[in-house]
């Protein structure tokens, strides 16, 4: 019995179609979920910004590299700390994380100190969260 190469073409087509059909829905789902991660960011400055349960203020209107700026968060939470996470949306600068500790007044405070960057201005976006909720923030660095 002679088996020719042209007999393999329909089998290869069927196998390829099955593989593509199996993975394409996951790829489409991944693309759609990444598009849905658009949030409204609370721009941090001296003026209080309200998002969800949190009211957030920053000591300075803009951050400067290696210069600490105090952030204050008024959040009705029983948690002893909140987690602040920031990443630059313009260049890879890594992830900046800071635990905000609850003060005696019931406010969460900490000092944000961002690293040096070669750009003149840089926007950082991220979030502040407790165990149940997350609010989205942005800050400009000059």
C-alpha positions as CSV (number, residue, x, y, z in Angstrom):
1,X,0.0,0.0,0.0
2,X,1.5,3.2,-1.1
3,X,0.9,6.3,1.0
4,X,1.5,9.6,-0.8
5,X,2.3,13.0,0.5
6,X,-0.9,14.5,-1.0
7,X,-2.9,12.2,1.3
8,X,-1.4,14.0,4.3
9,X,-2.6,17.4,3.2
10,X,-6.3,16.9,4.4
11,X,-5.1,15.4,7.6
12,X,-2.7,18.3,8.3
13,X,-5.5,20.8,7.5
14,X,-7.9,19.1,9.9
15,X,-5.3,19.0,12.7
16,X,-4.3,22.6,12.1
17,X,-7.9,23.7,12.1
18,X,-8.5,21.9,15.4
19,X,-5.5,23.5,17.0
20,X,-6.4,27.0,15.8
21,X,-10.0,26.5,16.9
22,X,-8.9,25.4,20.3
23,X,-6.6,28.4,21.0
24,X,-8.3,31.3,19.2
25,X,-11.1,31.8,21.7
26,X,-8.6,32.1,24.5
27,X,-6.5,34.6,22.6
28,X,-9.6,36.7,21.8
29,X,-10.7,36.6,25.4
30,X,-7.2,37.7,26.5
31,X,-7.3,40.7,24.1
32,X,-10.8,41.7,25.2
33,X,-9.9,41.5,28.9
34,X,-6.8,43.7,28.5
35,X,-8.9,46.3,26.7
36,X,-11.4,46.4,29.6
37,X,-8.8,47.3,32.2
38,X,-9.4,51.0,31.6
39,X,-9.8,52.8,34.9
40,X,-10.6,56.3,36.1
41,X,-7.5,57.5,37.9
42,X,-7.6,60.0,40.7
43,X,-4.8,62.6,40.0
44,X,-2.9,63.2,43.2
45,X,-2.1,66.7,44.3
46,X,-2.6,69.1,47.2
47,X,-6.3,69.3,46.3
48,X,-8.2,66.3,47.8
49,X,-9.2,63.7,45.3
50,X,-12.3,61.5,46.0
51,X,-12.6,58.0,44.5
52,X,-14.9,55.4,46.0
53,X,-14.5,55.3,49.8
54,X,-11.1,57.2,49.7
55,X,-10.2,60.8,49.9
56,X,-6.5,61.3,48.9
57,X,-4.2,64.3,49.2
58,X,-0.5,64.7,48.4
59,X,1.9,67.1,50.1
60,X,3.0,68.5,46.7
61,X,1.2,69.0,43.4
62,X,4.0,67.1,41.5
63,X,6.6,64.7,42.7
64,X,10.3,65.2,42.2
65,X,12.9,62.3,42.0
66,X,14.3,61.2,45.3
67,X,12.3,63.9,47.2
68,X,9.8,62.5,49.6
69,X,6.2,63.8,49.5
70,X,3.7,62.8,52.1
71,X,0.5,61.1,51.0
72,X,-2.6,61.1,53.2
73,X,-5.6,58.8,52.6
74,X,-8.9,59.1,54.5
75,X,-10.4,55.6,54.0
76,X,-13.0,54.1,56.4
77,X,-11.2,50.8,56.8
78,X,-10.3,48.6,59.7
79,X,-7.1,47.5,58.1
80,X,-3.9,48.7,59.9
81,X,-2.2,49.3,56.5
82,X,-3.1,50.1,52.8
83,X,-0.9,49.1,49.9
84,X,0.1,51.8,47.4
85,X,1.5,50.5,44.1
86,X,2.8,52.7,41.2
87,X,4.2,52.0,37.8
88,X,5.3,54.5,35.1
89,X,3.0,54.3,32.1
90,X,5.6,55.9,29.8
91,X,8.7,53.8,30.4
92,X,9.8,50.7,32.3
93,X,10.8,51.9,35.8
94,X,9.7,48.9,37.8
95,X,7.0,48.8,40.4
96,X,7.0,51.1,43.4
97,X,5.3,49.8,46.5
98,X,4.6,51.5,49.8
99,X,2.7,50.5,52.9
100,X,0.5,53.3,54.2
101,X,0.2,53.0,58.0
102,X,-2.9,54.1,59.9
103,X,-2.2,57.1,62.2
104,X,-3.8,57.8,65.5
105,X,-6.3,60.2,63.7
106,X,-7.5,57.2,61.6
107,X,-5.8,58.5,58.4
108,X,-3.3,56.4,56.4
109,X,0.0,58.2,55.7
110,X,3.3,57.5,54.1
111,X,6.1,59.2,52.1
112,X,6.3,58.6,48.4
113,X,9.9,58.8,47.1
114,X,10.2,58.0,43.4
115,X,13.4,57.1,41.6
116,X,15.5,59.2,39.3
117,X,14.5,59.2,35.6
118,X,16.1,60.4,32.4
119,X,12.8,61.9,31.2
120,X,11.9,65.5,32.2
121,X,8.3,64.5,33.2
122,X,6.8,61.1,33.9
123,X,3.4,60.0,34.8
124,X,2.9,57.2,37.3
125,X,-0.3,55.2,37.6
126,X,-1.4,52.6,40.1
127,X,-3.6,51.9,43.0
128,X,-4.2,52.0,46.7
129,X,-5.9,49.0,48.1
130,X,-7.0,47.2,51.3
131,X,-8.1,43.6,51.5
132,X,-11.5,44.4,49.9
133,X,-11.3,47.4,47.6
134,X,-9.0,49.2,45.3
135,X,-8.9,52.8,44.1
136,X,-6.8,54.0,41.1
137,X,-4.4,56.9,41.3
138,X,-2.0,58.8,39.1
139,X,0.8,61.3,39.9
140,X,3.1,63.4,37.8
141,X,6.8,63.5,38.4
142,X,9.0,66.4,37.2
